[in-house]
Amino acid sequence: MAVEKEFERIRREHALLVESIEVTPTPFAVYDDRDRLIAWNEPYERVHALAFKRLRDKADRRELYYHDLVRVIAEETMAPSEVDDYVRQRVQDQQNADGVGVDREYPGAGWFRISKFKTRSGAIAGFAIDINENKRREAQLEEEIQRRMDLEEQLRVQANTDFLTGLASRGAFIAQAETDFRRAQRYGHDLSAIMMDADLFKEVNDIHGHSVGDSVLVTLAQTASNGVRKDIDMVGRVGGEEFAMVLVHTGIKDAVACAERIRSNIAKVAFDGAHGPFGITASFGATERRPDDRSFSAMLNRADQGLYVAKSSGRNRVVAK
């Protein structure tokens, strides 16, 4: 009689434990020390719906092992060559059962944070918390961060780019040129600067209008850019109709030759004006880095002096200083 009472007590306690597991709102499961699934609730079954659908007989006979369940999910979501290693790693993680939450995505169920604990007898008890809302908020936050980064990059590009010509703005040009200067100064490399200014540009605006004047500036910018080495040298718009160039690893002889090519190409362009086609010329000042230069600004000032001489001595020419 005492044995029967003890057996009945154990049966009631077991039934109460099973009921507790079944009514738990979060996925919950218990595996024995051989990784055999011995108790679980309906939320756990929903999370692993595909595995339970395929392995229902094993589950009902209490012969469903953890590696069986993981393999079904792996085969559904991974390349065949990756399945075995993945299953091995998951079984190893299962045995560790250190209670540390791990976020995983399940087909059809979304994201859950899985925590597993090892009992004194060696069984594994695990539960899951639905974190789909957390993941949604994380995704929204990441999208917002990316949107702000994109906006910041857009503003940075706008600040560093001349809106009309697409060239570097004065500030961006000077900043990069100063970097090129310090590098040339450190390693003893040649460095040259060119200043370019459209001749009699005010007359273009007065006679043909500002829209035509803008198209002239765009053409001048393109011609200058085409006359230097892409991704090596740099061209910037530093004033209304003034442009500057920095030529790395370039001495004064080659800088003057570069300016001459650009000058010649500009003189060949025919523009459509209010009273028919017209042409324009440009003047240039060129210089190279000197041992006593302390900054690129010193070079640019010297190139500007050359430009002034070119303007005052007849325009449409290159003057080296």
Helices and strands as residue ranges (DSSP letters): H 2-23, E 28-31, E 37-40, H 42-47, H 49-54, H 56-60, H 66-77, H 80-96, E 102-106, E 110-118, E 124-130, H 132-160, H 170-187, E 191-198, H 201-208, H 210-226, E 234-237, E 242-248, H 252-267, E 271-273, E 276-278, E 282-288, H 296-312, E 318-320
